[in-house]
Amino acid sequence: MNWPSCRPSITSHRVVDDSFAFGAIAAANALSDIYAMARARLLALNLVGYPIKTLPHGLLGDILRGGAAKLAEAGVTLGGGHSIEDLEPKYGPGCHRPGPS
């Protein structure tokens, strides 16, 4: 099986005030990109930028729980992820999908 590079879809602007909903919306956005390419979904890796020194840690947990819930709803396996410290919250799962063999 050929594994093309990850196609992340990162949401950096807060479209809602609820952190759980923000995570769910960002995950749904990433999944819609995969569906638009008519690809099967298989595995997602969380990509996070977060100002850990200025925002409560609980908000990050809510964002990640919201994303995980949306990925689970779609039947996508969450395989881990990467994070960096950033000036504003950014989140999006990079969805890996099988490519042409």
N, C-alpha and C positions, 0 to 999 in steps of 0.2 A: 504494500500500500504506500502510495506517495503522500507525504505530509507537507503541503504547501505552508508558507509562512503564516503566522497568526494575523488575523484581521481584526485588530481591536477597535472598539467604538467607545471612546471615552467621553463621558458627560462631565463637564466642568462647571456648568451653571446650574444653580439650584432652581429647579422648575417648581418645586413644592417645598413647604417648610418642614414636612415630616421626613425624617432621615430614612426610615424604613421604606417609605414610598419612593424616595429619591433613588435608593438602591434598586428597587424593583423596576422603576422606569428606565434606569440606565441599562439594566440587564435586558429588558424587553427591547430596547433600542438596538443593542448589539445583536440579539437574536433575529430581529427583523432584517438586519443587513445580510445575515447568513441565508435567511429564507428568500430574500430578494435575488440572491445569486443561485437559487434553486439547488442549494447544497444541503446535504444531510448534516444535522448537528451531532456532535460527538463529545467534545471535551471543551471545558472553559477554564481559563486561568484568570483570576482577579488581578487587575492592575489598579493600584491605588496611589494617589498623592494626597497627603493629609497634613494639616498644620497641628501636629500632635502637642506642641507646646502652648498653643493658644485656644484650642477647642477641646471640649470634654471627650475623653476616650469613649464614653458610651455612645456618642453620636456615630463614631466610626463603626462600632459594633452593630448599631442599627442599620447603617448603610449596607454592611456586608450581609447581615441577616436578610434584608430585603432583596438583595441580589441573589442570594442563595435560594430563597423561596421561589423566586421567579424562574430561575434555572431548573430547579427541581420540578416545578409545574410543567415545564417544557420537556422534561425527561433528559436534561443535559447533566453530565457528570462534571462536578467542580473538582478540579485536580490540584488546587493550590493557588499560588499567585505571587506577586511581587509588590512591594510598597516602597515609597520614598517620602521623605518629609517635603512638604510643599507649602506655599503661601495660602492656598485655598483648596477645599476638598475637590478631588477629582476621582471618579470611579468608573470602571467599565470592565466587563469580562472580555478577554480576547478569546474568541471562539475558534478552536481548531476544528477543521473538518477534513474528511478524506478527499483527496483530489484524484485525478485520473491516474490509473495504474500504468 
